[in-house]
Amino acid sequence: MCCAGPGQSGHPASRHYDDMLPMWAEGGYRSHPWTPDEIRAQARRRLVLEPAK
């Protein structure tokens, strides 16, 4: 798993540019799901795309 830095967007004008800074400054991090089971366990929704008929 990877950890997040001070923000997720990397774009200074984004509201998510530094939204994780307080947690990061205190030595914390947020792990990201990597395996299919981890992703399913953390998913809020599921998007299914199907070809047009």
N, CA, C and O atoms as a GROMACS GRO file, in nm:
protein
  212
    1MET      N    1   0.083  -0.119   0.000
    1MET     CA    2   0.000   0.000   0.000
    1MET      C    3   0.087   0.125   0.000
    1MET      O    4   0.202   0.123   0.046
    2CYS      N    5   0.032   0.230  -0.051
    2CYS     CA    6   0.103   0.357  -0.061
    2CYS      C    7   0.043   0.455   0.039
    2CYS      O    8  -0.072   0.440   0.081
    3CYS      N    9   0.117   0.551   0.076
    3CYS     CA   10   0.061   0.651   0.167
    3CYS      C   11   0.044   0.785   0.095
    3CYS      O   12   0.114   0.814  -0.002
    4ALA      N   13  -0.048   0.864   0.143
    4ALA     CA   14  -0.078   0.994   0.082
    4ALA      C   15   0.008   1.102   0.147
    4ALA      O   16   0.041   1.094   0.265
    5GLY      N   17   0.043   1.203   0.070
    5GLY     CA   18   0.119   1.316   0.121
    5GLY      C   19   0.026   1.427   0.166
    5GLY      O   20  -0.089   1.400   0.200
    6PRO      N   21   0.072   1.551   0.166
    6PRO     CA   22  -0.008   1.662   0.218
    6PRO      C   23  -0.138   1.688   0.144
    6PRO      O   24  -0.230   1.745   0.202
    7GLY      N   25  -0.150   1.650   0.021
    7GLY     CA   26  -0.274   1.671  -0.054
    7GLY      C   27  -0.285   1.571  -0.167
    7GLY      O   28  -0.187   1.505  -0.202
    8GLN      N   29  -0.402   1.561  -0.224
    8GLN     CA   30  -0.423   1.460  -0.326
    8GLN      C   31  -0.422   1.515  -0.468
    8GLN      O   32  -0.395   1.439  -0.561
    9SER      N   33  -0.448   1.641  -0.487
    9SER     CA   34  -0.465   1.688  -0.624
    9SER      C   35  -0.334   1.726  -0.692
    9SER      O   36  -0.318   1.701  -0.811
   10GLY      N   37  -0.240   1.785  -0.620
   10GLY     CA   38  -0.118   1.835  -0.680
   10GLY      C   39  -0.138   1.967  -0.754
   10GLY      O   40  -0.043   2.019  -0.813
   11HIS      N   41  -0.258   2.020  -0.752
   11HIS     CA   42  -0.289   2.145  -0.820
   11HIS      C   43  -0.319   2.253  -0.715
   11HIS      O   44  -0.416   2.239  -0.640
   12PRO      N   45  -0.239   2.359  -0.709
   12PRO     CA   46  -0.256   2.460  -0.604
   12PRO      C   47  -0.395   2.524  -0.596
   12PRO      O   48  -0.434   2.569  -0.489
   13ALA      N   49  -0.470   2.527  -0.704
   13ALA     CA   50  -0.602   2.589  -0.701
   13ALA      C   51  -0.712   2.492  -0.655
   13ALA      O   52  -0.827   2.533  -0.636
   14SER      N   53  -0.677   2.366  -0.637
   14SER     CA   54  -0.777   2.266  -0.596
   14SER      C   55  -0.803   2.273  -0.446
   14SER      O   56  -0.712   2.302  -0.368
   15ARG      N   57  -0.926   2.248  -0.406
   15ARG     CA   58  -0.958   2.244  -0.263
   15ARG      C   59  -0.893   2.124  -0.195
   15ARG      O   60  -0.887   2.119  -0.072
   16HIS      N   61  -0.845   2.028  -0.273
   16HIS     CA   62  -0.780   1.910  -0.217
   16HIS      C   63  -0.628   1.920  -0.218
   16HIS      O   64  -0.558   1.824  -0.188
   17TYR      N   65  -0.575   2.038  -0.254
   17TYR     CA   66  -0.431   2.055  -0.264
   17TYR      C   67  -0.358   2.023  -0.134
   17TYR      O   68  -0.253   1.960  -0.136
   18ASP      N   69  -0.414   2.067  -0.022
   18ASP     CA   70  -0.347   2.044   0.107
   18ASP      C   71  -0.442   1.989   0.212
   18ASP      O   72  -0.421   2.010   0.331
   19ASP      N   73  -0.545   1.918   0.169
   19ASP     CA   74  -0.646   1.873   0.264
   19ASP      C   75  -0.596   1.765   0.361
   19ASP      O   76  -0.662   1.740   0.462
   20MET      N   77  -0.484   1.702   0.332
   20MET     CA   78  -0.430   1.602   0.423
   20MET      C   79  -0.309   1.653   0.501
   20MET      O   80  -0.244   1.576   0.572
   21LEU      N   81  -0.280   1.781   0.487
   21LEU     CA   82  -0.162   1.839   0.552
   21LEU      C   83  -0.162   1.823   0.704
   21LEU      O   84  -0.060   1.783   0.759
   22PRO      N   85  -0.273   1.852   0.775
   22PRO     CA   86  -0.269   1.837   0.921
   22PRO      C   87  -0.235   1.694   0.965
   22PRO      O   88  -0.155   1.675   1.056
   23MET      N   89  -0.295   1.595   0.901
   23MET     CA   90  -0.268   1.456   0.936
   23MET      C   91  -0.122   1.421   0.904
   23MET      O   92  -0.054   1.357   0.984
   24TRP      N   93  -0.074   1.463   0.787
   24TRP     CA   94   0.064   1.437   0.746
   24TRP      C   95   0.164   1.502   0.840
   24TRP      O   96   0.266   1.441   0.874
   25ALA      N   97   0.136   1.626   0.884
   25ALA     CA   98   0.228   1.699   0.972
   25ALA      C   99   0.240   1.631   1.109
   25ALA      O  100   0.341   1.646   1.177
   26GLU      N  101   0.136   1.557   1.148
   26GLU     CA  102   0.139   1.485   1.276
   26GLU      C  103   0.197   1.344   1.262
   26GLU      O  104   0.196   1.266   1.357
   27GLY      N  105   0.247   1.313   1.142
   27GLY     CA  106   0.309   1.182   1.120
   27GLY      C  107   0.211   1.074   1.076
   27GLY      O  108   0.248   0.957   1.065
   28GLY      N  109   0.088   1.113   1.049
   28GLY     CA  110  -0.011   1.015   1.006
   28GLY      C  111  -0.012   0.998   0.856
   28GLY      O  112   0.050   1.074   0.783
   29TYR      N  113  -0.082   0.899   0.811
   29TYR     CA  114  -0.100   0.876   0.669
   29TYR      C  115  -0.229   0.799   0.647
   29TYR      O  116  -0.285   0.741   0.741
   30ARG      N  117  -0.275   0.798   0.527
   30ARG     CA  118  -0.394   0.723   0.489
   30ARG      C  119  -0.350   0.620   0.386
   30ARG      O  120  -0.294   0.655   0.283
   31SER      N  121  -0.377   0.496   0.414
   31SER     CA  122  -0.339   0.392   0.319
   31SER      C  123  -0.444   0.382   0.208
   31SER      O  124  -0.560   0.418   0.227
   32HIS      N  125  -0.402   0.334   0.095
   32HIS     CA  126  -0.490   0.320  -0.020
   32HIS      C  127  -0.513   0.171  -0.046
   32HIS      O  128  -0.419   0.092  -0.038
   33PRO      N  129  -0.636   0.132  -0.076
   33PRO     CA  130  -0.660  -0.008  -0.106
   33PRO      C  131  -0.586  -0.048  -0.234
   33PRO      O  132  -0.580   0.030  -0.329
   34TRP      N  133  -0.532  -0.168  -0.237
   34TRP     CA  134  -0.455  -0.212  -0.352
   34TRP      C  135  -0.511  -0.338  -0.416
   34TRP      O  136  -0.515  -0.349  -0.538
   35THR      N  137  -0.554  -0.432  -0.334
   35THR     CA  138  -0.605  -0.558  -0.388
   35THR      C  139  -0.754  -0.544  -0.419
   35THR      O  140  -0.820  -0.456  -0.363
   36PRO      N  141  -0.807  -0.629  -0.505
   36PRO     CA  142  -0.951  -0.623  -0.533
   36PRO      C  143  -1.037  -0.637  -0.408
   36PRO      O  144  -1.139  -0.569  -0.396
   37ASP      N  145  -0.998  -0.722  -0.315
   37ASP     CA  146  -1.075  -0.738  -0.191
   37ASP      C  147  -1.074  -0.610  -0.107
   37ASP      O  148  -1.176  -0.572  -0.051
   38GLU      N  149  -0.958  -0.546  -0.098
   38GLU     CA  150  -0.949  -0.420  -0.023
   38GLU      C  151  -1.033  -0.311  -0.088
   38GLU      O  152  -1.099  -0.233  -0.019
   39ILE      N  153  -1.031  -0.306  -0.219
   39ILE     CA  154  -1.108  -0.205  -0.292
   39ILE      C  155  -1.257  -0.227  -0.271
   39ILE      O  156  -1.330  -0.132  -0.242
   40ARG      N  157  -1.302  -0.352  -0.283
   40ARG     CA  158  -1.445  -0.381  -0.261
   40ARG      C  159  -1.487  -0.347  -0.118
   40ARG      O  160  -1.598  -0.298  -0.097
   41ALA      N  161  -1.400  -0.374  -0.020
   41ALA     CA  162  -1.434  -0.348   0.120
   41ALA      C  163  -1.450  -0.198   0.147
   41ALA      O  164  -1.528  -0.160   0.235
   42GLN      N  165  -1.378  -0.112   0.074
   42GLN     CA  166  -1.384   0.031   0.099
   42GLN      C  167  -1.474   0.108   0.001
   42GLN      O  168  -1.495   0.228   0.017
   43ALA      N  169  -1.525   0.039  -0.098
   43ALA     CA  170  -1.605   0.105  -0.202
   43ALA      C  171  -1.737   0.157  -0.145
   43ALA      O  172  -1.801   0.090  -0.064
   44ARG      N  173  -1.776   0.274  -0.188
   44ARG     CA  174  -1.906   0.331  -0.151
   44ARG      C  175  -2.010   0.303  -0.258
   44ARG      O  176  -2.129   0.288  -0.229
   45ARG      N  177  -1.964   0.297  -0.381
   45ARG     CA  178  -2.054   0.274  -0.495
   45ARG      C  179  -1.982   0.188  -0.596
   45ARG      O  180  -1.860   0.168  -0.589
   46ARG      N  181  -2.058   0.137  -0.691
   46ARG     CA  182  -2.001   0.058  -0.800
   46ARG      C  183  -2.059   0.111  -0.931
   46ARG      O  184  -2.180   0.124  -0.946
   47LEU      N  185  -1.973   0.140  -1.025
   47LEU     CA  186  -2.014   0.188  -1.157
   47LEU      C  187  -1.991   0.078  -1.258
   47LEU      O  188  -1.880   0.028  -1.273
   48VAL      N  189  -2.098   0.039  -1.327
   48VAL     CA  190  -2.089  -0.066  -1.430
   48VAL      C  191  -2.116  -0.001  -1.564
   48VAL      O  192  -2.223   0.057  -1.584
   49LEU      N  193  -2.022  -0.011  -1.655
   49LEU     CA  194  -2.037   0.044  -1.790
   49LEU      C  195  -2.067  -0.070  -1.886
   49LEU      O  196  -1.998  -0.172  -1.887
   50GLU      N  197  -2.171  -0.052  -1.965
   50GLU     CA  198  -2.210  -0.152  -2.062
   50GLU      C  199  -2.219  -0.086  -2.199
   50GLU      O  200  -2.257   0.030  -2.210
   51PRO      N  201  -2.185  -0.162  -2.305
   51PRO     CA  202  -2.194  -0.104  -2.439
   51PRO      C  203  -2.338  -0.070  -2.475
   51PRO      O  204  -2.432  -0.136  -2.431
   52ALA      N  205  -2.355   0.033  -2.555
   52ALA     CA  206  -2.490   0.072  -2.602
   52ALA      C  207  -2.544  -0.038  -2.692
   52ALA      O  208  -2.470  -0.106  -2.762
   53LYS      N  209  -2.674  -0.052  -2.689
   53LYS     CA  210  -2.739  -0.155  -2.772
   53LYS      C  211  -2.801  -0.094  -2.893
   53LYS      O  212  -2.859  -0.164  -2.975
   0.00000   0.00000   0.00000
